[in-house]
Amino acid sequence: CGLANATDAIEILSLSYIIPEIETGIAAWSLGALSSAVFAGMLVGALVGGFTSDVLGRRPVLMCSMLLNAIFTALFALASGEFVMVALRFFTGFGVGASVPVVFAYPAELVPSAYRGMAITVVALSWMIGSIMVAGLAWAIIPSFGWRLFALACSLPALACSLSLMSVIKESPRFLLVRGKTNEASKVVAHISRFNGASVGGEEVQGVRIKAISLDHSNERLVLRIRQLWQPRLRTRSLLLALVWIGICFGWYGLATWIPTMLKEKNVALCWGEASTRSCLYQTAVMVALSNLPGNIFSLVLVDVVGRNTLLSLSMFLSAVSAIGAWLSSDGVSTGIFFCVFNGVSVVGWNILDILSTEMFPTALRGVAMGLLSSLGRISAAVAQLQFSTASSDESLLLSAIALSVGAGATLFLPNLTKVRLIDV
């Protein structure tokens, strides 16, 4: 799951390094369309992937989504013409979006409540590894070999992930129980216990049957499953989480895709070479990506100690403050520092939001819930791409700060489920 999340980061952020290379050779409208197409694809993919993962299983959805990423990113490296390039980015986004509900639901369903927050945080921090990897690939490949070879290289981690999933990952036993597949769930539990060197007796394995849940699976329509998220016991948390996802996706994705462009526009240079070279731009991007490390360590240590809500709200608020700081800065160094702070504190919010979103919903609806929230966030991100593609850096930073502040406020009203057992129905 960590490799899949890192791969998603590579797929999404790779475009931010490609845009500066192609912006003078294609129509102006297509720059915003390329970015928005990824999030439009993620919107559809998250709904389809979330729903399918609740019906067919977590494992097949994750394998197929990674394979889609690899195929369409490789095709993008060979593409020409604005419409073809936009279409390929849409399908890449579809693969990324389909993987998101599974990447975080799967570890949540396997790990004991006491360690659930830490386990999901470990998966989430792999995004940082992906962002550093894509910046490093851009630095190593684009100046000498061009963006097409860079795009092709970005397709390889997704292919490796898809192939490894076939032999490494088993289906979620919680999903199998909810679907009434108790024999399969028992086998997975036995496999996990052997892998961990634990002792599980025959009675304990058979005892998994007792936890099987009888549900009516006769109607598997997506619309009806989404409607179940708005039943009285889930309605408030669904609405509040939707506001948080919309705020953080508009504020963070809106800036993340355009950070290299903004760094160039605002003359930001955090490098050890000539400031005017492209290598300096990539070195600066690596520095900004590395700034995620303190935030990841911070969230890893405190996620199961401090309430999720407090960490998420504080992270989004500080992200808004750092965006305003970058907006008000008059020199390149201080602006670069604020971008680093933005990345460092916003990653805490992403880590916690992934945990909160999986904990708020029962196993039977967890996939479609994550898919719906992710889709709403992608709509927000797509709007941000269109808005930020024509706005100045200062306008973009201010809009980002406003969106993050709204999300920070909504977080305060969510229930705190730290170390509480997951519900299944």
C-alpha positions in Angstrom: 0.0 0.0 0.0 2.9 2.3 0.7 4.4 1.7 -2.7 1.0 2.3 -4.3 0.7 5.6 -2.5 4.2 6.6 -3.6 3.2 5.7 -7.1 0.1 7.9 -7.0 2.4 10.8 -5.9 4.7 10.2 -8.9 1.7 10.1 -11.3 0.1 13.3 -10.0 3.2 15.4 -9.4 5.0 14.4 -12.6 2.9 16.8 -14.6 4.2 19.8 -12.5 7.6 19.1 -14.0 6.3 18.5 -17.5 4.2 21.7 -17.8 7.2 24.1 -17.8 8.7 22.0 -20.6 5.7 22.1 -22.9 3.9 25.3 -22.0 5.4 27.2 -25.0 4.6 24.5 -27.5 0.9 23.8 -26.9 -2.3 25.9 -26.7 -2.8 27.9 -23.5 -6.1 26.3 -22.7 -4.5 22.8 -22.6 -2.2 23.7 -19.6 -5.2 24.0 -17.2 -7.0 21.1 -19.0 -4.0 18.7 -18.5 -4.1 19.3 -14.8 -7.8 19.3 -14.5 -8.1 16.1 -16.6 -6.1 14.2 -13.9 -8.5 15.2 -11.2 -11.5 14.6 -13.4 -10.2 11.1 -13.9 -9.6 10.7 -10.2 -13.2 11.8 -9.5 -14.6 9.1 -11.6 -12.0 6.5 -10.6 -12.5 7.1 -6.9 -16.3 6.4 -7.2 -15.8 3.4 -9.4 -12.9 2.0 -7.4 -14.5 2.6 -4.0 -17.8 1.0 -5.0 -16.0 -1.9 -6.7 -13.7 -2.5 -3.7 -16.8 -2.9 -1.5 -18.3 -5.5 -4.0 -15.3 -7.4 -5.5 -12.6 -6.7 -3.0 -9.7 -4.5 -2.1 -7.0 -6.5 -3.8 -8.2 -6.7 -7.4 -9.1 -3.0 -7.5 -5.6 -2.0 -6.3 -3.9 -4.3 -8.8 -5.9 -3.1 -11.7 -5.6 0.6 -10.8 -1.8 0.4 -10.7 -1.7 -1.4 -14.1 -3.9 1.4 -15.5 -1.5 4.0 -14.2 1.5 2.3 -15.8 -0.2 1.9 -19.2 -1.6 5.4 -19.6 1.5 7.2 -18.2 3.7 5.3 -20.7 1.3 6.2 -23.5 1.4 9.9 -22.5 5.1 9.8 -22.9 4.5 8.9 -26.6 1.5 11.2 -27.2 1.2 14.3 -29.4 -1.7 16.7 -29.7 -3.5 18.5 -26.9 -6.7 16.4 -27.0 -4.9 13.1 -26.9 -2.6 14.2 -24.1 -5.6 15.5 -22.1 -7.5 12.2 -22.6 -4.5 10.1 -21.5 -4.1 12.2 -18.3 -7.8 11.6 -17.6 -7.3 7.8 -17.7 -4.1 8.1 -15.6 -6.2 10.0 -13.1 -8.8 7.3 -13.2 -6.3 4.7 -12.1 -4.9 7.0 -9.3 -8.4 7.7 -8.1 -9.5 4.1 -8.0 -6.5 3.2 -5.8 -7.1 5.8 -3.1 -10.0 4.2 -1.3 -8.1 0.9 -1.1 -4.7 2.2 -0.2 -6.0 3.5 3.2 -8.9 1.2 3.8 -6.8 -2.0 3.5 -4.3 -1.3 6.3 -7.1 0.1 8.5 -8.8 -3.3 8.3 -5.8 -5.3 9.1 -4.1 -3.5 12.0 -5.2 -3.5 15.7 -6.9 -0.4 16.9 -4.0 0.6 19.1 -1.7 0.8 16.1 -4.1 1.7 13.3 -3.1 5.4 13.2 0.6 4.7 13.1 0.1 2.1 10.3 -1.9 4.4 8.1 0.6 7.2 8.7 3.4 4.9 7.5 1.4 4.4 4.3 0.7 8.1 4.0 4.3 9.2 4.4 5.2 7.1 1.4 3.7 10.1 -0.6 6.8 12.0 0.5 9.0 9.3 -0.9 7.1 9.5 -4.2 7.4 13.3 -4.3 11.1 13.2 -3.7 11.5 10.4 -6.2 9.6 12.3 -9.0 11.6 15.5 -8.3 14.9 13.5 -8.4 13.8 11.8 -11.7 13.0 15.2 -13.2 16.3 16.6 -12.1 18.2 13.6 -13.5 16.3 13.1 -16.8 14.6 16.3 -18.1 17.6 18.6 -18.6 19.5 16.0 -20.6 16.9 13.7 -22.1 13.6 15.7 -22.2 10.2 15.2 -20.6 9.1 12.2 -22.6 11.7 9.9 -21.2 10.9 11.3 -17.8 7.2 10.5 -18.2 8.1 6.9 -19.3 10.3 6.5 -16.2 7.4 7.6 -14.1 5.3 4.7 -15.4 7.7 2.0 -14.1 6.9 2.2 -10.3 3.2 1.6 -11.0 4.0 -1.4 -13.2 6.3 -2.8 -10.4 3.6 -2.2 -7.8 0.9 -4.0 -9.9 3.2 -7.0 -10.4 4.2 -7.2 -6.7 0.6 -7.1 -5.6 -0.2 -10.3 -7.4 2.1 -12.3 -5.1 2.3 -10.3 -1.9 -1.2 -9.0 -0.9 -4.1 -11.1 0.3 -7.7 -9.9 0.5 -8.8 -8.0 3.5 -10.3 -10.5 6.0 -12.8 -7.8 7.2 -14.1 -7.4 3.7 -14.4 -11.2 3.3 -16.4 -11.5 6.6 -18.7 -8.7 5.6 -19.3 -10.5 2.3 -20.0 -13.7 4.2 -16.9 -15.5 2.9 -15.8 -16.9 6.2 -13.7 -19.8 4.9 -11.6 -17.4 2.9 -11.3 -15.0 5.8 -10.1 -17.8 8.1 -7.4 -18.7 5.5 -6.2 -15.1 5.4 -6.0 -14.8 9.1 -4.1 -18.1 9.3 -1.7 -16.8 6.6 -1.1 -13.5 8.4 -0.5 -15.3 11.7 2.1 -17.6 10.1 3.8 -14.7 8.3 4.1 -12.8 11.7 5.3 -15.9 13.5 2.2 -15.9 15.7 0.3 -18.9 17.0 -3.3 -19.3 16.0 -5.0 -22.5 17.1 -7.7 -24.2 15.1 -10.4 -23.0 17.4 -9.3 -19.4 17.1 -9.2 -19.7 13.3 -12.7 -21.3 13.3 -13.8 -18.5 15.7 -13.5 -16.1 12.8 -16.7 -17.6 11.6 -18.5 -16.2 14.7 -17.6 -12.7 13.6 -19.1 -13.1 10.2 -21.8 -10.5 9.4 -25.0 -11.3 7.5 -25.8 -8.5 5.1 -28.2 -8.3 2.2 -26.0 -8.1 -0.9 -28.9 -8.4 -3.4 -28.7 -4.8 -4.4 -25.3 -3.5 -5.2 -26.2 -0.3 -7.0 -23.7 2.6 -6.5 -26.5 5.2 -5.9 -28.1 3.2 -3.1 -24.7 2.7 -1.4 -24.0 6.4 -1.5 -27.4 7.2 -0.1 -26.6 5.0 2.9 -23.8 7.4 3.8 -26.5 10.0 4.5 -28.5 7.9 7.0 -28.9 9.8 10.3 -26.0 8.1 12.1 -23.5 9.0 9.3 -25.0 12.2 7.9 -23.1 14.8 10.0 -19.7 13.2 9.7 -20.2 12.7 5.9 -21.0 16.4 5.5 -18.1 17.6 7.7 -15.6 15.3 6.0 -16.8 16.5 2.6 -16.0 20.1 3.6 -12.5 19.0 4.9 -11.7 17.1 1.7 -12.9 20.0 -0.5 -10.9 22.5 1.5 -7.6 20.5 1.6 -7.8 19.4 -2.1 -8.5 22.9 -3.3 -5.8 24.4 -1.1 -3.1 21.8 -1.4 -3.5 20.3 -4.9 -4.1 23.8 -6.2 -0.6 24.8 -5.1 1.2 21.5 -5.4 0.8 21.1 -9.1 1.9 24.6 -9.8 4.7 24.9 -7.2 7.6 24.6 -9.8 5.9 27.3 -11.9 5.4 29.5 -8.9 9.0 29.0 -7.8 10.1 30.2 -11.3 7.7 33.1 -11.3 8.7 34.3 -7.8 12.4 33.7 -8.5 12.8 31.2 -5.6 16.1 29.5 -5.5 17.1 27.0 -2.8 19.9 25.3 -4.6 23.7 25.0 -4.6 24.2 25.9 -8.3 23.5 28.7 -10.7 20.1 30.1 -9.8 19.0 30.7 -13.4 19.4 27.0 -14.5 16.7 24.4 -14.8 18.8 22.2 -12.5 18.3 24.8 -9.7 14.6 24.6 -10.2 14.6 20.8 -9.7 17.0 21.1 -6.7 14.6 23.6 -5.1 11.7 21.2 -5.8 13.6 18.4 -4.1 14.2 20.7 -1.1 10.5 21.5 -0.9 9.6 17.8 -1.1 12.1 17.0 1.7 10.4 19.5 3.9 7.6 16.8 4.2 9.9 14.8 6.5 9.5 16.7 9.7 5.7 16.7 9.3 5.6 13.0 8.7 7.8 12.3 11.7 5.6 14.6 13.8 2.3 12.9 12.7 3.8 9.4 13.1 4.8 10.1 16.8 1.6 12.0 17.8 -1.1 10.4 15.7 -2.1 7.9 18.5 -1.3 10.3 21.3 -3.1 13.5 20.4 -6.6 13.6 19.0 -6.9 13.2 15.3 -9.1 16.3 15.1 -6.7 18.6 16.9 -3.8 17.6 14.6 -5.8 17.9 11.4 -7.3 21.3 12.3 -3.9 22.7 13.4 -2.2 21.4 10.3 -4.7 23.0 7.9 -4.6 26.3 9.8 -0.8 26.4 9.8 -0.9 25.5 6.1 -3.1 28.5 5.5 -0.8 30.8 7.5 2.3 29.6 5.5 0.4 30.2 2.2 -0.3 33.8 3.3 3.3 34.1 4.4 4.4 33.1 0.8 1.9 35.6 -0.6 3.3 38.5 1.5 7.0 37.6 1.0 9.0 39.9 -1.2 12.2 37.9 -1.7 12.9 34.5 -3.1 14.5 32.9 -0.1 11.7 33.7 2.4 9.1 32.6 -0.2 10.9 29.3 -0.6 11.0 28.8 3.1 7.2 29.4 3.4 6.7 26.9 0.6 8.7 24.4 2.6 6.7 25.1 5.7 3.5 24.7 3.7 4.6 21.3 2.6 5.8 20.3 6.0 2.6 21.1 7.9 0.1 20.2 5.2 1.4 16.6 5.1 0.3 16.2 8.7 -3.2 17.1 7.6 -3.2 14.6 4.8 -1.9 11.8 7.0 -4.6 12.5 9.6 -7.4 13.0 7.1 -6.7 9.6 5.6 -7.0 8.0 9.0 -10.1 9.9 10.0 -11.9 9.0 6.7 -11.3 5.3 7.1 -12.4 5.3 10.8 -15.6 7.2 10.3 -17.5 4.6 8.2 -18.3 0.8 8.6 -16.4 -1.8 6.6 -19.5 -2.5 4.4 -19.4 1.2 3.2 -15.8 2.1 3.7 -14.7 1.8 0.1 -17.6 3.8 -1.4 -17.3 6.4 1.4 -13.6 7.0 0.7 -14.4 7.0 -3.0 -17.1 9.6 -2.6 -15.0 11.9 -0.4 -12.1 11.6 -2.7 -14.3 12.4 -5.7 -15.6 15.5 -4.0 -12.0 16.5 -3.3 -11.1 15.9 -6.9 -13.9 18.2 -8.1 -12.4 20.8 -5.8 -8.9 20.1 -7.1 -10.0 20.3 -10.8 -11.6 23.7 -10.1 -8.4 24.8 -8.4 -6.4 23.8 -11.5 -8.5 25.8 -13.8 -8.5 28.8 -11.5 -4.8 28.7 -10.7 -3.8 28.2 -14.3 -5.0 31.8 -15.1 -4.4 33.4 -11.7 -1.2 35.0 -10.5 0.9 33.3 -7.8 -0.3 35.8 -5.2 -4.0 35.2 -6.0 -3.5 31.4 -5.9 -1.8 31.6 -2.5 -4.7 33.6 -1.1 -7.4 31.3 -2.4 -5.5 28.3 -1.1 -5.3 29.9 2.4 -9.1 30.6 2.4 -10.0 27.0 1.4 -7.7 25.4 4.0 -9.1 27.7 6.7 -12.7 26.5 5.9 -11.5 22.8 6.2 -9.8 23.5 9.5 -13.0 24.8 11.0 -15.1 21.8 9.9 -12.6 19.4 11.4 -13.3 20.7 14.9 -16.9 19.2 14.8 -15.9 15.7 13.9 -16.0 12.9 16.6 -12.6 11.7 17.9 -12.2 8.0 17.2 -8.6 7.6 18.2 -7.9 3.9 19.1 -11.6 3.1 18.8 -12.5 -0.3 17.2 -13.7 -0.1 13.6 -17.3 -0.7 12.9 -18.4 -3.2 10.2 -22.0 -2.4 9.6 
